[in-house]
Amino acid sequence: MLVAFRADASDVIGSGHVMRCMTLAGALRQDGADVTFVARTLPDHLREKLIAEGHALHMLPPISEAASAARLPHAYWLDTSQATDARHTAAALDRTPVDWLVVDHYALDQEWESALRGHCRHVMAIDDLADRKHDCDLLLDQNFRRQYEDRYGGLVPPHCVLLEGPFYALLRPEYARLRADVIPRSTLRRILIYFGGSAFADFTASVVDAVLSLGLPEFEIDVVVGAGAKRSDIDAMSAAEGVRVHQQVSSLANLIAEANLGIGAVGATSWERLCLGLPTIAVTLADNQVKVAEELAAAGLIRLMGDISEVPADRIAGELGRIAAAGGLEAWSRRCMDACDGQGARRVVERMLHLCKSNCGAVERSR
């Protein structure tokens, strides 16, 4: 089976789209698939990671032009029109029709997907927003909701298979392996602080200071920062008793498994924390995370503090102090583990393989 992925990563876009595509790509390769990635913007460390994992990579030519009729809210992510990007992608596929073309990009919709129909047997869209139409045969939205209303009604073709919820969350294999040995948290001793990338390094340092000011006895704090974090901040945090700073880690899995409580952002890491049963004090980083965050909070899976730009570090520390005093971690941890089991990538691959043999459509949602 030949599979091509179209996704980008940058300071604006983040790395989550490419990372979850890499997870699915790894699961597909286990079934013997040949995988190609097509990208226009990609940091060097992600290029190296893709190649190291054995995937082919085609970089589209850099371009900056005004996107005509930029009707999508995230059109600025593309730096060109969908038509131009589709032509470049078609050229990268080198006239060889792939079995699956997987697109994970908020700036691309049915216009782009329809233009690539002649270069693939099936189209899969990975989406979170339900804010645009898709011409796809399979759509994955791994976000948690207490009730799965018909969000994609009128946005996908009638035959499209919908896979919705953390039951299909794309997590790397180590999460399922570690989950087998995870015990629901009952004591609060080790905290994991991670907000994602280097853009929030200053806020991370402020949260560490605020947590330390609580004077909680015998606490250990693991802090994860990006490659661009200031050396002065890293040194200052590392100097504090009980604090370990980890820079540009390849996987959070072991740190999540070893922690008793997380402090971090809503996003792709949410499903990793749920899978390993880590209760979390969370903030949102973007408007498109708010609805999912509110759903997670209403289900008792996170303590939501608000948008990172509006939440002072001492408020997060105060919430930590209240949790430490009140207890109740074990029930919270069990709720998290019930929401996501880490087998989502395997399930998605099974649906892709099935649809290569059948054009039957169905709706499949998280249990």
C-alpha positions as CSV (number, residue, x, y, z in Angstrom):
1,M,0.0,0.0,0.0
2,L,1.3,3.4,-1.0
3,V,0.4,6.3,1.4
4,A,1.3,10.0,1.1
5,F,0.9,12.6,3.9
6,R,0.5,16.4,3.4
7,A,1.3,18.3,6.5
8,D,3.4,21.3,7.7
9,A,5.0,22.5,10.8
10,S,6.3,25.9,11.9
11,D,6.3,28.3,14.9
12,V,2.8,29.4,13.8
13,I,1.4,26.0,12.9
14,G,3.2,24.0,15.6
15,S,4.5,20.5,15.2
16,G,1.4,18.5,16.3
17,H,0.0,17.9,12.8
18,V,3.2,16.4,11.5
19,M,3.8,14.4,14.7
20,R,0.4,12.7,14.6
21,C,0.9,12.0,10.9
22,M,4.2,10.4,11.8
23,T,2.5,8.2,14.4
24,L,0.0,7.0,11.8
25,A,2.8,6.5,9.3
26,G,4.7,4.3,11.7
27,A,1.7,2.1,12.2
28,L,1.1,1.9,8.5
29,R,4.8,0.9,7.9
30,Q,4.3,-2.0,10.4
31,D,1.7,-3.3,7.9
32,G,4.2,-3.0,5.0
33,A,3.0,0.4,3.6
34,D,5.4,2.7,1.8
35,V,5.1,6.2,3.2
36,T,5.9,9.6,1.6
37,F,5.6,12.9,3.4
38,V,5.0,16.1,1.4
39,A,5.6,19.4,3.2
40,R,6.3,23.0,2.4
41,T,7.5,24.2,5.9
42,L,9.3,21.9,8.2
43,P,11.9,22.6,10.9
44,D,15.2,20.8,10.5
45,H,14.8,18.5,13.5
46,L,11.5,17.2,12.1
47,R,13.0,16.7,8.6
48,E,15.8,14.6,10.3
49,K,13.2,12.7,12.4
50,L,11.1,11.8,9.3
51,I,14.1,10.5,7.4
52,A,15.5,8.7,10.5
53,E,12.2,6.8,10.8
54,G,12.5,5.6,7.2
55,H,9.9,7.9,5.4
56,A,10.5,9.5,2.1
57,L,10.2,13.3,2.2
58,H,9.4,15.8,-0.6
59,M,9.8,19.4,0.3
60,L,7.6,21.7,-1.8
61,P,9.3,24.9,-3.1
62,P,9.2,27.9,-0.7
63,I,6.7,30.5,-1.9
64,S,5.0,33.5,-0.6
65,E,2.0,34.9,-2.5
66,A,-1.3,36.3,-1.6
67,A,-3.8,33.5,-1.5
68,S,-6.7,34.4,-3.7
69,A,-10.2,34.2,-2.1
70,A,-8.7,33.2,1.2
71,R,-12.0,32.1,2.7
72,L,-10.6,29.7,5.3
73,P,-9.7,31.1,8.8
74,H,-6.3,29.4,8.6
75,A,-5.5,30.2,5.0
76,Y,-2.5,32.2,6.1
77,W,-0.8,28.9,7.1
78,L,-0.3,28.0,3.5
79,D,1.5,31.1,2.0
80,T,-0.1,30.3,-1.3
81,S,-3.4,29.3,-2.9
82,Q,-4.8,25.8,-2.5
83,A,-4.6,25.4,-6.3
84,T,-0.9,26.2,-6.4
85,D,-0.3,23.8,-3.5
86,A,-2.3,21.1,-5.2
87,R,-0.2,21.4,-8.3
88,H,3.0,21.2,-6.4
89,T,1.8,18.2,-4.4
90,A,0.8,16.4,-7.6
91,A,4.2,17.0,-9.0
92,A,5.8,15.6,-5.8
93,L,3.8,12.5,-6.1
94,D,5.5,11.9,-9.5
95,R,2.5,10.6,-11.4
96,T,2.3,7.5,-9.3
97,P,-1.3,7.2,-7.8
98,V,-1.1,6.4,-4.1
99,D,-3.6,4.3,-2.3
100,W,-4.2,6.9,0.4
101,L,-3.5,10.6,0.4
102,V,-3.7,11.8,4.0
103,V,-4.1,15.6,4.6
104,D,-3.7,17.2,8.0
105,H,-3.8,21.0,7.4
106,Y,-6.3,23.6,8.5
107,A,-5.6,25.7,5.3
108,L,-6.7,22.9,3.0
109,D,-10.2,21.7,2.2
110,Q,-12.3,20.1,-0.5
111,E,-10.8,22.4,-3.2
112,W,-7.4,20.9,-2.6
113,E,-8.6,17.4,-2.0
114,S,-10.7,17.3,-5.2
115,A,-7.8,18.6,-7.3
116,L,-5.7,15.6,-6.1
117,R,-8.4,12.9,-6.7
118,G,-6.6,11.9,-9.9
119,H,-3.4,11.1,-8.0
120,C,-4.9,8.8,-5.3
121,R,-7.4,6.0,-4.7
122,H,-8.7,7.4,-1.4
123,V,-8.4,10.7,0.5
124,M,-8.3,10.9,4.3
125,A,-8.6,14.1,6.2
126,I,-7.5,14.6,9.8
127,D,-9.4,17.5,11.3
128,D,-10.3,19.1,14.6
129,L,-12.4,22.1,13.7
130,A,-15.3,21.1,11.5
131,D,-15.1,24.5,9.9
132,R,-14.8,23.6,6.2
133,K,-15.9,21.1,3.6
134,H,-13.9,18.0,2.7
135,D,-13.9,15.7,-0.3
136,C,-12.6,12.7,1.5
137,D,-13.4,9.0,2.0
138,L,-12.3,8.9,5.7
139,L,-12.2,11.6,8.3
140,L,-10.5,11.4,11.7
141,D,-11.3,13.8,14.5
142,Q,-9.8,12.4,17.6
143,N,-11.1,15.1,20.0
144,F,-13.1,14.2,23.1
145,R,-16.8,15.1,23.4
146,R,-19.3,14.0,25.8
147,Q,-21.9,13.6,23.0
148,Y,-20.9,13.3,19.4
149,E,-23.4,15.4,17.6
150,D,-23.3,15.5,13.8
151,R,-20.5,18.0,13.6
152,Y,-19.5,17.0,10.0
153,G,-23.1,16.9,8.6
154,G,-22.9,18.6,5.2
155,L,-19.2,18.9,5.4
156,V,-18.2,15.5,4.0
157,P,-19.6,13.3,1.2
158,P,-22.4,10.8,2.2
159,H,-20.0,7.8,1.8
160,C,-17.3,9.2,4.1
161,V,-16.4,7.1,7.1
162,L,-16.1,9.3,10.3
163,L,-13.8,8.2,13.1
164,E,-14.4,10.4,16.1
165,G,-13.0,10.5,19.6
166,P,-9.9,9.5,21.6
167,F,-10.8,5.8,20.8
168,Y,-9.0,6.7,17.5
169,A,-6.3,9.1,19.0
170,L,-3.0,8.7,17.2
171,L,-0.5,7.8,19.9
172,R,2.9,6.3,19.5
173,P,3.3,2.6,20.5
174,E,5.2,3.3,23.7
175,Y,2.0,4.8,25.3
176,A,0.1,1.5,25.0
177,R,3.2,-0.4,26.3
178,L,3.6,1.9,29.3
179,R,-0.1,1.9,30.0
180,A,0.0,-1.8,30.8
181,D,2.1,-1.1,33.9
182,V,0.6,2.2,35.0
183,I,-1.2,2.3,38.3
184,P,-3.8,5.1,38.8
185,R,-2.3,7.9,40.8
186,S,-3.1,8.1,44.5
187,T,-0.4,10.3,45.9
188,L,0.9,13.7,44.7
189,R,4.7,13.8,44.7
190,R,5.9,14.3,41.2
191,I,4.8,17.0,38.8
192,L,5.3,17.3,35.0
193,I,5.3,20.8,33.6
194,Y,5.2,21.2,29.8
195,F,3.4,23.8,27.7
196,G,4.9,22.9,24.3
197,G,7.8,24.3,22.3
198,S,9.9,27.4,23.0
199,A,7.3,30.1,22.7
200,F,6.1,29.5,26.3
201,A,9.6,29.2,27.9
202,D,9.1,32.4,30.0
203,F,5.7,31.3,31.2
204,T,7.1,27.9,32.1
205,A,9.8,29.5,34.2
206,S,7.1,31.6,36.0
207,V,5.0,28.5,36.8
208,V,8.0,26.7,38.2
209,D,8.8,29.6,40.4
210,A,5.1,29.8,41.6
211,V,5.0,26.1,42.3
212,L,8.2,26.3,44.3
213,S,6.9,29.2,46.3
214,L,4.1,26.8,47.7
215,G,6.8,25.1,49.7
216,L,5.2,21.7,49.3
217,P,7.4,19.1,51.0
218,E,9.3,16.4,49.1
219,F,8.0,17.4,45.7
220,E,9.8,16.6,42.5
221,I,9.2,18.7,39.4
222,D,10.1,17.6,35.8
223,V,10.1,20.6,33.4
224,V,10.2,20.1,29.6
225,V,11.3,23.0,27.4
226,G,12.0,23.4,23.7
227,A,15.3,23.9,21.9
228,G,15.0,27.7,22.0
229,A,14.7,28.1,25.8
230,K,17.0,30.6,27.3
231,R,20.1,29.1,29.0
232,S,19.6,31.5,31.9
233,D,16.1,30.1,32.5
234,I,17.2,26.5,32.3
235,D,20.1,27.1,34.7
236,A,17.8,29.0,37.2
237,M,15.2,26.2,37.2
238,S,17.8,23.4,37.4
239,A,19.4,25.1,40.4
240,A,16.2,24.7,42.5
241,E,16.0,21.6,44.7
242,G,13.9,18.8,43.3
243,V,13.6,20.3,39.8
244,R,14.8,18.5,36.6
245,V,14.8,20.3,33.3
246,H,14.6,18.3,30.1
247,Q,15.2,20.1,26.8
248,Q,13.9,19.0,23.4
249,V,12.9,15.5,24.4
250,S,12.0,13.0,21.7
251,S,9.1,11.5,23.7
252,L,7.1,12.5,26.8
253,A,5.9,9.0,27.5
254,N,8.2,8.0,30.3
255,L,7.9,11.4,32.0
256,I,4.1,11.2,31.8
257,A,4.1,7.7,33.2
258,E,6.3,8.7,36.1
259,A,4.4,11.8,37.1
260,N,1.5,12.1,39.5
261,L,0.1,15.4,38.1
262,G,0.6,17.4,34.9
263,I,0.6,21.1,34.3
264,G,0.4,21.9,30.6
265,A,-1.6,22.8,27.5
266,V,-4.6,21.3,25.9
267,G,-3.5,19.8,22.5
268,A,-2.0,16.6,21.2
269,T,-0.4,15.9,24.6
270,S,-3.9,15.7,26.1
271,W,-4.5,12.2,24.7
272,E,-1.0,11.1,25.8
273,R,-1.8,12.2,29.4
274,L,-5.2,10.6,29.3
275,C,-3.9,7.3,28.1
276,L,-1.4,7.1,30.9
277,G,-3.9,8.4,33.5
278,L,-2.2,11.7,34.3
279,P,-4.5,14.3,36.0
280,T,-3.7,17.7,34.6
281,I,-4.1,21.4,35.3
282,A,-4.5,22.8,31.8
283,V,-4.5,26.0,29.8
284,T,-5.5,26.6,26.2
285,L,-3.0,28.1,23.7
286,A,-5.4,28.9,20.9
287,D,-9.1,29.6,20.2
288,N,-9.5,26.3,18.4
289,Q,-8.7,24.5,21.6
290,V,-11.3,26.1,23.8
291,K,-14.3,23.9,23.0
292,V,-12.3,20.6,23.4
293,A,-10.9,22.0,26.7
294,E,-14.3,22.8,28.0
295,E,-15.5,19.3,27.2
296,L,-12.6,17.7,28.9
297,A,-13.1,19.9,32.0
298,A,-16.9,19.2,32.1
299,A,-16.1,15.4,32.0
300,G,-13.7,15.8,35.0
301,L,-10.6,14.9,32.9
302,I,-8.7,18.2,33.4
303,R,-8.8,21.3,35.6
304,L,-9.1,24.1,33.1
305,M,-7.6,27.5,34.1
306,G,-8.3,29.4,30.9
307,D,-6.2,30.9,28.1
308,I,-2.5,31.0,28.7
309,S,-2.4,34.7,28.0
310,E,-4.9,35.4,30.8
311,V,-3.8,33.0,33.5
312,P,-1.1,34.2,36.0
313,A,1.3,31.6,37.1
314,D,0.3,32.0,40.8
315,R,-3.3,31.0,39.9
316,I,-2.0,27.7,38.5
317,A,0.1,27.2,41.7
318,G,-2.9,27.9,43.8
319,E,-4.9,25.2,42.0
320,L,-2.1,22.8,42.6
321,G,-2.2,23.6,46.3
322,R,-5.9,23.0,46.5
323,I,-5.5,19.6,44.8
324,A,-2.7,18.6,47.1
325,A,-4.9,19.5,50.1
326,A,-8.1,17.9,48.8
327,G,-6.8,14.6,47.4
328,G,-9.0,12.6,45.1
329,L,-6.3,11.8,42.5
330,E,-7.1,8.2,42.1
331,A,-10.7,8.6,40.8
332,W,-9.5,11.4,38.5
333,S,-6.7,9.2,37.2
334,R,-9.1,6.3,36.5
335,R,-11.4,8.7,34.5
336,C,-8.5,9.7,32.4
337,M,-7.5,6.1,31.6
338,D,-11.1,5.2,30.7
339,A,-11.1,8.0,28.1
340,C,-8.2,6.8,25.9
341,D,-6.5,3.4,25.7
342,G,-3.6,4.2,23.3
343,Q,-4.8,1.8,20.5
344,G,-6.2,4.5,18.1
345,A,-3.5,4.3,15.5
346,R,-4.0,0.6,15.1
347,R,-7.8,1.1,14.7
348,V,-7.3,3.8,12.0
349,V,-4.9,1.6,10.0
350,E,-7.5,-1.3,10.1
351,R,-10.1,1.1,8.7
352,M,-7.8,2.3,6.0
353,L,-6.9,-1.3,5.0
354,H,-10.6,-2.2,5.0
355,L,-11.6,0.7,2.8
356,C,-8.9,-0.3,0.3
357,K,-11.1,-3.4,-0.3
358,S,-14.5,-1.8,0.2
359,N,-16.2,1.5,-0.5
360,C,-18.8,1.1,2.1
361,G,-19.3,4.1,4.4
362,A,-20.2,4.2,8.1
363,V,-19.9,6.4,11.1
364,E,-17.6,5.1,13.9
365,R,-17.2,7.0,17.1
366,S,-15.5,6.8,20.4
367,R,-17.1,4.5,22.9
